[in-house]
Amino acid sequence: MGKGTRYPAEVRERAVRLVFDQTEAHGSEWAAICSIADKMARSPEALRRWVRQTQRDHGERPGLTTSERERLKELEREVRELRRANEILRKASAFFAQAEQGRRPR
C-alpha cells in the first residue's frame, strides 16, 4: 500500500469490478456504487473515486492515469529539491562574492 492508501489494492479492484458488473442491474452507476459501498462498509464517495480513476486508467475518461499522477508527483518533488538547491547556491555565491570584494556579509 502506498502513502495515503487505506485499503488494499485487492479490495479496491474487487469493489470497482462489482460496480462495473452491477451497474445495469441497479439502473445507474451511482445506485450500484451506493449499494456496493454499503455492502462492503466503504464510503460511496471513496468507491466513486476508485471507479473514476479506473476509468481514467483504461482510457474511458479524460484525465491523468495513475502512472501519470505518480510521475507528476515525482517531477514536482524534483523541482522543489532543485529550487532549494538553487537558492542555497545563490546565497553561497552572493556570500563569497561579497567576501572576495572585502565586504562584510549581511
C-alpha positions in Angstrom: 0.0 0.0 0.0 1.3 3.4 -0.9 1.1 6.6 1.1 -2.4 7.6 1.8 -3.9 4.2 0.7 -6.2 2.9 3.4 -7.5 -0.1 1.6 -5.5 -3.0 -0.1 -5.4 -2.9 -3.9 -7.3 -6.2 -4.0 -10.3 -4.7 -2.1 -10.3 -1.7 -4.4 -10.2 -3.8 -7.5 -12.9 -6.1 -6.3 -15.2 -3.2 -5.4 -14.7 -1.5 -8.7 -15.3 -4.7 -10.6 -18.5 -5.2 -8.7 -19.7 -1.7 -9.7 -19.0 -2.4 -13.3 -20.8 -5.7 -13.2 -23.8 -4.4 -11.2 -24.4 -1.1 -12.9 -27.0 -2.4 -15.3 -28.9 -4.3 -12.6 -29.1 -1.1 -10.4 -30.2 1.2 -13.2 -27.3 3.7 -12.7 -23.7 3.7 -11.8 -24.4 5.8 -8.6 -27.0 3.4 -7.4 -24.6 0.5 -7.9 -21.8 2.4 -6.1 -24.1 3.2 -3.1 -25.3 -0.4 -2.9 -21.8 -2.0 -3.1 -20.2 0.6 -0.8 -22.9 -0.2 1.8 -22.3 -3.9 1.5 -18.5 -3.5 1.7 -18.7 -1.0 4.6 -17.0 1.7 2.5 -17.8 5.3 1.7 -19.7 5.7 -1.5 -17.5 8.7 -2.3 -14.3 6.7 -1.9 -15.7 4.0 -4.2 -16.8 6.6 -6.7 -13.3 8.0 -6.8 -11.9 4.5 -7.3 -14.3 3.8 -10.2 -13.4 7.2 -11.8 -9.7 6.5 -11.5 -10.1 3.0 -13.0 -12.0 4.5 -15.9 -9.2 7.1 -16.5 -6.6 4.3 -16.3 -8.5 2.4 -19.0 -8.9 5.5 -21.2 -12.7 5.7 -20.7 -12.5 9.1 -19.1 -10.2 12.1 -19.7 -7.6 12.9 -17.0 -4.4 11.7 -15.6 -3.8 7.9 -15.2 -2.4 6.5 -12.0 1.1 6.2 -13.5 0.9 9.8 -14.9 -0.1 11.1 -11.5 2.9 9.3 -9.9 5.3 10.7 -12.5 3.9 14.2 -12.0 4.4 13.9 -8.2 8.0 12.7 -8.8 8.7 15.7 -11.1 7.1 18.2 -8.7 9.2 16.8 -5.8 12.4 17.0 -8.0 11.5 20.6 -8.9 11.2 21.5 -5.2 14.5 20.0 -4.5 16.2 21.8 -7.4 14.7 25.1 -6.3 16.0 24.6 -2.8 19.5 23.7 -4.1 19.5 26.8 -6.5 18.5 29.1 -3.6 21.4 27.7 -1.5 23.8 28.1 -4.3 22.6 31.7 -5.0 23.1 32.6 -1.4 26.5 31.0 -1.2 27.5 32.7 -4.4 26.5 36.1 -3.0 28.3 35.4 0.3 31.5 34.5 -1.4 31.3 37.4 -3.9 31.0 39.9 -1.0 33.8 38.2 0.9 36.0 38.4 -2.2 35.3 42.1 -2.6 36.3 42.7 1.1 32.8 43.5 2.3 31.2 42.1 5.4 28.4 39.7 4.7 25.0 40.7 5.8 
